[in-house]
Amino acid sequence: MPQDFVTRAIVRTARRLPGFPALSVLDLSCGRGEILSQLARDGCTVRGTHYREDDYKLSGQAAPLLTPGLPIDSGVDLHAPLPYPDAAYDVVILSEVVEHLFSFIPVVREAGRVLKPGGFLILSTPNLARLHSRWHYFWTGAHKLIRRRVGWDISADDFYAYHVNPLDFPVFHTVLFQTGMEVRSLTFTRFKPGHAWLLLLYPLVWLTTKLETSRHRSGEQHARGERDLFRWMVHPAMLASEQLLVVAQKKKQDSWEPVRVNDESENSEGAGLQESRARSPEA
């Protein structure tokens, strides 16, 4: 289940979306309804899913749902097509889920399918690209995960309860585009002040990321994608937030009409860092 500070960040993000609270929300693998309960009280129309009755998000909890009566569909496998019609929801939430899947690509594509044109995907996941994780990987060859790694003591049936496939943001960025979505904002969940010294590396990170995203461009569309990727890869939340909290928007049917998300900086847990505002996409 998402940690409390992640739940708070997602709820804040949802409340900033255009049209809130008159929104239909689908929370995939929703745990005990930590997020849905708050959005339902706000006036949203909500629905959630569970994978298994012994879902790791439910294990050890005295009550299965925080709000009795929430509409929750069981047995929904996020590797398979979702049991919902096209263009059915204004918002799809994937909170601390994709890192548990063998591939995030099917569920991101399905999220794009069930979103209405102009709708929003809100996704949170442990942030491999934060500087602390990069530093850890440099010295150990292993990323800094939120949970322990899978080991020989874990059965194949329980793999999904662990972080078996942490999100590769450049691949995710491309899959979003292929699905008709683009990133609109990145938001901090939590910043640990003890890692602040790593921000001294920012000029070097900016330069090397600029060089990496400027090489081997195969045409104008590829170049546009790389310019947009660079913008997000050097975003303060990408480099310093414990989780990636991404808002992506689905294109309108006939034209691309982005809607600005109200992403005013709201530091959590006394972070002391200001989130830079997301700019409009480059043409």
C-alpha positions in Angstrom: 0.0 0.0 0.0 1.2 3.6 -0.5 2.9 5.2 2.4 0.9 8.0 4.1 3.0 10.8 2.6 2.5 9.3 -0.9 -1.3 9.0 -0.4 -1.4 12.7 0.7 0.6 13.8 -2.3 -1.7 11.9 -4.7 -4.9 13.3 -3.1 -3.5 16.8 -3.3 -2.6 16.2 -7.0 -6.1 14.9 -7.8 -7.7 17.9 -6.1 -5.8 20.2 -8.4 -7.1 18.6 -11.6 -9.5 20.6 -13.8 -13.2 19.8 -13.0 -12.5 18.4 -9.5 -14.5 17.0 -7.8 -16.9 16.2 -10.6 -14.6 13.4 -11.9 -14.8 9.7 -12.4 -11.8 8.0 -10.9 -10.4 4.5 -11.3 -7.7 3.4 -8.8 -6.0 0.2 -10.1 -4.8 -2.0 -7.2 -6.4 0.3 -4.7 -5.4 -1.4 -1.4 -7.8 -0.5 1.4 -9.1 2.5 -0.5 -6.8 5.0 1.2 -7.0 7.3 -1.8 -10.5 6.4 -3.0 -12.0 7.0 0.4 -10.8 10.6 0.4 -11.8 11.3 -3.2 -15.3 9.8 -2.6 -15.8 12.1 0.4 -14.8 15.0 -1.9 -17.6 14.1 -4.3 -15.8 12.1 -7.0 -17.3 9.0 -8.5 -14.9 6.2 -7.7 -14.1 2.6 -8.5 -11.1 0.4 -7.5 -9.6 -2.9 -8.3 -7.8 -5.8 -6.4 -5.8 -8.6 -7.9 -6.1 -11.3 -5.3 -8.1 -11.8 -2.1 -4.8 -12.2 -0.2 -3.4 -9.2 -2.0 -0.2 -7.9 -0.3 -1.8 -4.5 0.0 -4.5 -6.0 2.2 -2.4 -8.5 4.3 -2.3 -7.8 8.0 -5.1 -5.3 7.9 -8.0 -5.7 10.3 -10.5 -4.1 7.9 -10.4 -4.7 4.2 -11.6 -1.2 3.3 -11.4 2.2 5.1 -14.8 3.1 3.7 -17.3 0.2 3.5 -19.2 0.0 0.3 -16.6 1.3 -2.1 -17.0 -0.3 -5.5 -14.0 -2.6 -5.8 -13.6 -5.2 -8.5 -11.6 -8.3 -7.5 -9.5 -10.5 -9.7 -8.3 -7.7 -12.0 -4.9 -8.7 -13.5 -3.0 -5.6 -14.5 -1.0 -7.6 -17.1 -4.3 -8.3 -19.0 -6.9 -6.0 -20.7 -8.9 -4.1 -18.1 -12.7 -5.0 -17.8 -13.8 -1.5 -18.5 -15.0 0.2 -21.7 -13.1 2.8 -23.8 -13.1 6.4 -22.6 -14.9 5.6 -19.3 -12.9 7.6 -16.7 -11.6 11.1 -16.2 -8.8 9.9 -13.9 -6.8 6.7 -13.6 -4.5 6.2 -10.6 -1.6 3.8 -10.4 -0.1 4.3 -7.0 2.9 2.2 -6.1 1.8 -0.5 -8.5 3.9 -0.6 -11.7 7.1 -1.6 -10.0 5.4 -4.8 -9.0 4.5 -5.9 -12.5 6.6 -7.9 -14.9 5.9 -5.1 -17.4 4.3 -1.8 -16.9 3.6 -1.3 -20.7 0.2 -3.2 -20.8 -1.4 -1.4 -17.9 -0.2 2.0 -19.1 -1.7 1.3 -22.5 -4.9 0.1 -20.9 -5.0 3.2 -18.8 -4.8 5.3 -21.9 -7.7 3.3 -23.5 -10.1 3.7 -20.6 -9.3 7.4 -20.0 -11.6 9.9 -21.6 -10.0 12.3 -24.1 -8.4 15.0 -22.0 -8.3 12.7 -19.0 -5.4 12.3 -16.6 -3.2 9.4 -15.4 -1.7 9.9 -12.0 1.2 7.5 -11.3 3.5 7.1 -8.4 6.4 4.7 -8.1 9.8 4.6 -6.4 12.1 7.0 -8.2 15.2 5.3 -9.6 16.3 8.5 -11.2 16.7 10.4 -7.9 20.3 11.3 -7.2 20.4 9.1 -4.1 19.5 6.0 -6.1 22.0 6.9 -8.8 24.7 7.3 -6.2 23.8 4.0 -4.6 23.8 2.3 -8.0 27.3 3.7 -8.9 28.8 2.1 -5.8 26.8 -1.2 -5.5 25.4 -1.9 -9.0 21.9 -2.1 -7.4 19.3 0.7 -7.3 18.1 2.0 -4.0 14.6 0.5 -3.7 11.9 1.3 -1.1 11.5 -2.4 -0.3 14.1 -5.2 -0.1 15.0 -7.0 -3.3 13.5 -10.3 -4.3 15.6 -13.2 -3.1 15.8 -17.0 -3.2 13.4 -17.2 -0.3 10.5 -15.7 -2.4 8.2 -18.0 -4.3 7.3 -17.2 -7.9 3.7 -16.7 -6.8 4.7 -13.9 -4.4 7.0 -12.0 -6.8 4.3 -9.4 -7.4 4.5 -8.3 -3.8 8.1 -7.0 -4.4 9.7 -4.4 -6.6 10.6 -6.7 -9.5 10.5 -4.1 -12.3 11.2 -0.6 -11.2 10.1 2.0 -13.7 12.4 3.1 -16.5 11.3 6.7 -17.0 12.6 7.2 -20.6 10.7 4.0 -21.7 7.6 5.1 -19.8 7.8 8.6 -21.5 7.8 6.9 -24.9 5.0 4.5 -24.0 2.8 7.4 -22.9 3.3 9.1 -26.2 2.5 6.0 -28.1 -0.7 5.7 -26.1 -1.8 9.2 -26.8 -0.6 10.8 -23.5 2.1 13.2 -22.5 3.6 14.2 -19.1 2.0 17.4 -17.7 3.7 17.6 -14.3 6.1 16.0 -11.8 5.5 16.6 -8.1 7.5 15.9 -4.9 6.3 13.3 -2.5 9.1 13.6 0.0 12.7 14.9 0.0 15.2 13.7 2.6 17.4 16.6 3.8 20.3 14.2 4.4 20.6 13.8 0.6 20.7 17.5 -0.1 24.5 17.4 -0.7 23.9 15.4 -3.9 22.2 18.5 -5.4 25.8 19.9 -5.8 26.0 17.5 -8.8 23.1 19.2 -10.6 25.3 21.2 -13.1 27.1 18.0 -14.1 23.8 16.0 -14.3 22.2 18.8 -16.4 25.1 18.8 -18.9 25.4 15.0 -19.2 21.6 14.6 -19.6 21.6 17.4 -22.3 24.4 15.6 -24.2 22.6 12.2 -23.9 19.3 13.5 -25.2 20.9 15.4 -28.0 22.7 12.4 -29.6 21.5 10.0 -32.3 18.3 11.8 -33.2 16.7 10.2 -36.2 14.2 12.9 -37.2 12.1 15.8 -36.0 9.6 13.7 -34.0 12.5 11.9 -32.3 14.1 15.2 -31.5 10.9 16.6 -30.1 10.6 13.6 -27.8 14.2 13.9 -26.6 13.8 17.6 -25.9 10.7 16.8 -23.8 12.5 13.9 -22.1 15.4 16.2 -21.2 13.0 18.7 -19.6 11.7 16.1 -17.2 14.9 14.3 -16.5 16.5 17.4 -15.0 13.3 18.4 -13.2 13.9 19.0 -9.4 11.3 16.3 -8.5 13.0 13.8 -10.8 16.4 14.3 -9.0 15.3 14.6 -5.4 11.8 13.2 -4.7 11.6 9.7 -3.1 8.8 8.7 -5.5 8.1 9.8 -9.0 4.6 11.4 -8.9 3.6 11.9 -12.6 0.5 13.4 -14.1 0.0 12.6 -17.8 -2.8 13.8 -19.9 -4.6 12.0 -22.8 -4.9 14.0 -26.0 -8.2 15.3 -27.2 -9.8 13.3 -30.0 -9.1 15.7 -32.9 -6.4 18.0 -31.6 -3.9 18.3 -28.8 -5.3 20.8 -26.3 -3.3 20.6 -23.1 -4.9 21.6 -19.8 -2.6 23.1 -17.2 -2.5 21.2 -14.0 -2.4 23.4 -10.9 1.0 22.3 -9.8 2.0 25.0 -7.4 4.8 23.9 -5.2 3.8 22.2 -2.0 6.8 20.8 -0.2 6.0 17.7 1.9 7.5 16.5 5.1 9.4 19.8 5.5 11.4 19.2 2.3 12.6 22.8 1.9 12.8 22.6 -1.8 10.6 24.4 -4.3 9.2 22.4 -7.2 9.6 24.2 -10.5 6.5 24.7 -12.6 5.9 22.5 -15.5 6.1 24.4 -18.8 4.0 23.8 -21.9 5.3 21.1 -24.2 7.7 22.2 -26.9 6.4 22.2 -30.4 
